[in-house]
Amino acid sequence: MSTTTSTDHHVKTLGVLGAGQMGGGIAQVSAMAGLTVRVFDAFPGAIDKCKAVHAKSLAKLVEKGKLSQEAATAASGRISFVNTLDALTGCDWLVEAVIEDVKIKKDLLSKLAAMYPDESVVLATNTSSISITDLATAAGKTAHRVVGMHFFNPVPLMQLVEVIPAMQTTPQVIDRTIALATAMGKTPLRANDRAGFISNRVLMPMINEAFYAWMEGVAEPEAIDGIMKLGCNFPMGPLRLADFIGLDTCCHIMNVLADGLNNDRYRPCPLLKQLVTAGRLGDKTGRGVYAYPSK
Ligand SMILES: NC(=O)c1ccc[n+]([C@@H]2O[C@H](COP(=O)([O-])OP(=O)(O)OC[C@H]3O[C@@H](n4cnc5c(N)ncnc54)[C@H](O)[C@@H]3O)[C@@H](O)[C@H]2O)c1
């Protein structure tokens, strides 16, 4: 169902937890949409890296004529970085984008629920696969204000925000999430809280199948990707995309699908698992299916 709404999101100051690829991107698009943004990360190195990524990304948007220099400077000025959770006090919406670890996410969500007794403060999660209903239980009595707000990588360029209500989420929180994503210039589309939601339920088994095709000698990676690009009009082939996402993440999501849908046909392909064991995780380690010597 396509979803736009006139409901106001009532957000002025947005808190982002995690200054990685996704948290940094969410912070940038929020600041570009005029929100004041505070970014928290537990690791100082992540904050330095995030600042550098923002500078580069905003400069690129200016260079391409998609943003004026004034708007880029103003957006950058609206983002501040903090290294304690307490320094996030005063935000009226929070998006967590820390690593895909259910224990860490639940721990943060329960701390946030305690820090923010005002139930109008929404606790959104950018998880790509963990059950929103399960994460929401960490907010105890205020589980109804937890929602999945799934952005795509790279956030400044990708249009979609997949909106996933937990079983506990109220319709009002869903409407406000849709309104906020729209105000950020994104297109929100709803999915229900089943393993992989829609995006990874459909995408990941295709990527996994591409690894099977390679393992079984149907074709080499260049041919598999070439055929899918030209034949299906994909901007990049499934194996190249797996390197971009991270082969470890692909494996993790396949296991979430297999467990959540109770079906072993979703288990990661043995070749995919073997590459991960060998440390070939994709772009981030300089080698996955393909080699990236410059990274
Ligand atoms: N990479 C993608 O393509 C993609 C797409 C959509 C959603 N996601 C989801 O977004 C989330 C973040 O992914 P990412 O790719 O940005 O990962 P990342 O590794 O780039 O960033 C994660 C950040 O979390 C920080 N962190 C770890 N533990 C923390 C803690 N306890 N408190 C605060 N910060 C902590 C790390 O320092 C790091 O900066 C994950 O849930 C992931 O599944 C990723």
The ligand as a Tripos MOL2 file, in Angstrom:
@<TRIPOS>MOLECULE
LIG
   44    48     1     0     0
SMALL
NO_CHARGES

@<TRIPOS>ATOM
      1 N1         24.5120   -1.4100    5.6310 N.am      1 LIG1
      2 C1         23.3310   -1.5130    5.0560 C.2       1 LIG1
      3 O1         23.2290   -1.6800    3.8260 O.2       1 LIG1
      4 C2         22.0770   -1.4070    5.8840 C.ar      1 LIG1
      5 C3         20.8620   -1.1030    5.2640 C.ar      1 LIG1
      6 C4         19.7050   -0.9650    6.0420 C.ar      1 LIG1
      7 C5         19.7600   -1.1700    7.4060 C.ar      1 LIG1
      8 N2         20.9580   -1.5010    8.0020 N.ar      1 LIG1
      9 C6         20.9720   -1.6680    9.4630 C.3       1 LIG1
     10 O2         21.4370   -0.4520   10.0530 O.3       1 LIG1
     11 C7         22.1410   -0.7450   11.2750 C.3       1 LIG1
     12 C8         23.5300   -0.1520   11.2130 C.3       1 LIG1
     13 O3         24.2140   -0.6990   10.1000 O.3       1 LIG1
     14 P1         25.4920    0.0330    9.4710 P.3       1 LIG1
     15 O4         25.6860   -0.5670    8.1280 O.co2     1 LIG1
     16 O5         25.3720    1.5000    9.6310 O.co2     1 LIG1
     17 O6         26.6380   -0.5160   10.4450 O.3       1 LIG1
     18 P2         28.0350    0.1840   10.8100 P.3       1 LIG1
     19 O7         28.8940   -0.9070   11.3200 O.co2     1 LIG1
     20 O8         28.5090    1.0470    9.7050 O.co2     1 LIG1
     21 O9         27.6390    1.1700   12.0400 O.3       1 LIG1
     22 C9         27.2370    0.7230   13.2950 C.3       1 LIG1
     23 C10        27.6580    1.7630   14.3250 C.3       1 LIG1
     24 O10        27.1480    1.3710   15.5970 O.3       1 LIG1
     25 C11        28.0950    1.7750   16.5640 C.3       1 LIG1
     26 N3         27.8320    1.0550   17.8010 N.ar      1 LIG1
     27 C12        28.0590   -0.2400   18.0830 C.ar      1 LIG1
     28 N4         27.6430   -0.5180   19.3390 N.ar      1 LIG1
     29 C13        27.1440    0.6430   19.8310 C.ar      1 LIG1
     30 C14        26.5450    0.9950   21.0560 C.ar      1 LIG1
     31 N5         26.3890    0.0990   22.0330 N.pl3     1 LIG1
     32 N6         26.1210    2.2740   21.2240 N.ar      1 LIG1
     33 C15        26.2700    3.1800   20.2310 C.ar      1 LIG1
     34 N7         26.8380    2.8980   19.0540 N.ar      1 LIG1
     35 C16        27.2550    1.6380   18.8490 C.ar      1 LIG1
     36 C17        29.4330    1.4650   15.9190 C.3       1 LIG1
     37 O11        30.4890    2.1980   16.5260 O.3       1 LIG1
     38 C18        29.1790    1.8890   14.4730 C.3       1 LIG1
     39 O12        29.5710    3.2390   14.2800 O.3       1 LIG1
     40 C19        22.0860   -2.2480   11.4380 C.3       1 LIG1
     41 O13        20.9800   -2.5860   12.2380 O.3       1 LIG1
     42 C20        21.8840   -2.7450    9.9940 C.3       1 LIG1
     43 O14        21.2870   -4.0050    9.9250 O.3       1 LIG1
     44 C21        22.1140   -1.6020    7.2700 C.ar      1 LIG1
@<TRIPOS>BOND
     1     1     2 1
     2     2     3 2
     3     2     4 1
     4     4     5 ar
     5     4    44 ar
     6     5     6 ar
     7     6     7 ar
     8     7     8 ar
     9     8     9 1
    10     8    44 ar
    11     9    10 1
    12     9    42 1
    13    10    11 1
    14    11    12 1
    15    11    40 1
    16    12    13 1
    17    13    14 1
    18    14    15 2
    19    14    16 1
    20    14    17 1
    21    17    18 1
    22    18    19 2
    23    18    20 1
    24    18    21 1
    25    21    22 1
    26    22    23 1
    27    23    24 1
    28    23    38 1
    29    24    25 1
    30    25    26 1
    31    25    36 1
    32    26    27 ar
    33    26    35 ar
    34    27    28 ar
    35    28    29 ar
    36    29    30 ar
    37    29    35 ar
    38    30    31 1
    39    30    32 ar
    40    32    33 ar
    41    33    34 ar
    42    34    35 ar
    43    36    37 1
    44    36    38 1
    45    38    39 1
    46    40    41 1
    47    40    42 1
    48    42    43 1
@<TRIPOS>SUBSTRUCTURE
     1 LIG1         1 GROUP 0 **** ****
